[in-house]
Amino acid sequence: MTRSIQQLFDLTGKTALVTGGSRGLGLQMAHALGEAGARIMLSSRKAEDLEQAVAELQDSGIDARWIAADCAREEDIRRLASETLERMGGVDILVNNAGAAWGAPAEDFPVAAWDKVMNLNVRGYFILSPHIAKQSMIPRRSGRIINLASIAGLGGNPPEMQTIAYNTSKGAVINFTRALAAEWGKYSINVNAICPGFFPSKMTAGTLKALGEEKLAAHAPLLRLGDDEDLKGLCVLYASDAGKHITGQWLAVDGGVSAVVGG
């Protein structure tokens, strides 16, 4: 029997783990998944931030809890995975969102800063995804993995944006997504990426101040930056049966910036 569109988007009975979920885009996606019916496990480094975020989700009627972990540290990632599986009984949806950025001219870019960005933005995704897949998704022949990339991973930046490690890491996330989707499709695990443009957040605050929100918005065909709702629809599409035949793909949520030549 063909299901209704409401049934296809329904996540009731599903469990989602969202890294970097205590604020910004991660918290926005946690809200979306929870509003669609999923139980939520949030993770980030700081317990205080997580407590506030979980309280916010619970105030919205969402079943949410948290585990503090640093997704740049292998031992923390493995603890996060194991404890989540123990407490939640399995993970249906993994959102790899924890990330970092660093600004410096390429010719003077510190190796330590390069390693920090790559360890969190790429290595962390690589360690967590197989752990969750092997322990929960592969045995059940079902799962959804959503990787947060960026339009910065699609090309270079204006000269004043000196974020070579971030751009490189997000380009790697896109191909990581494709490779994982190709390998794990036989287990009915869908792996897709979201490439946000500029959204106001703690990570982008410095860039927005330096370049100007109005100037950046003017480069987008829609003449605006992202807001607190703009990732919700795509996140739930990727996570739900509405997107069950979509895998190995990325989609830019950027107001059209990536569609403009030279944008």
C-alpha positions, 0 to 999 in steps of 0.5 A: 500500500502506498504511504501518504507523504505525512507517513513518508516523513514520519520519524516516530520510533527512530533514534538520531545521534547529532554531533555538534548538536548543542547550538547552531545548525546542529540544534536546528537539525535536532529540532527537525528530527525531533519534531518529525518524531525521532528520539534525539541524542545530542553531543558536543564538548560542553555539558552546560551547553548540552543541558540548555539545548536538551532543555530547549528540545524537551520544552518543545515536546521532544524526547532528548538527552545528551553525552558530552564528547570531543569528536576530535578525540578517538577515545571520546568518539568511541565512548560516545558511540558505545554509550549512545547504543547502550542508552538508546538501543540503536541508532537509525540516523547519524548526523555528523555535524561537529566541526571547526574552522580556522582563518590564516593565509595559506602560506602561513597556515599553522600545521597544528591548525590544519590538523585540528580542522581535519581531525574534527571535520574529517577524521571524526566523521570517519571514526564515528560512522563505521562504529555506529554502522557496524554496531547498529545499522549494518546488522539491521540493514537500515540506516541514514547518515547525514554529513555536514559539508559546506559550499566551501567544499565546492571551490575556493573563497574570496581572497579575504576568506583565508580558510584553506583547511576548512575548504579542504575538509569540506571537500573531503566530506563530500567525497567521503559521503559518496564513497560511503554511500557506494560501499554501504548501499548493499546494507540499505544505509543511505549516506548524503551531505548537506552543504550550507551557505552562510548561516549566522552562528558562533563559527561564522560570527567573525566572518560575518562581521569582517565581510558584512552580513548585508554584503554576503546576502547581496551575493545570494540570488535570494538576497538573504542568509540562512535562518533557523528553519532552512536546514530542517526540510532537507534534514528530514528528507534525508533521514526519512523514507521520503528520501529512501532512494537518495544516496551519495548526494549533496545539496547546497542550502545557500540561497543560490550562491553556488549557482552564480558563476564566480559567486 
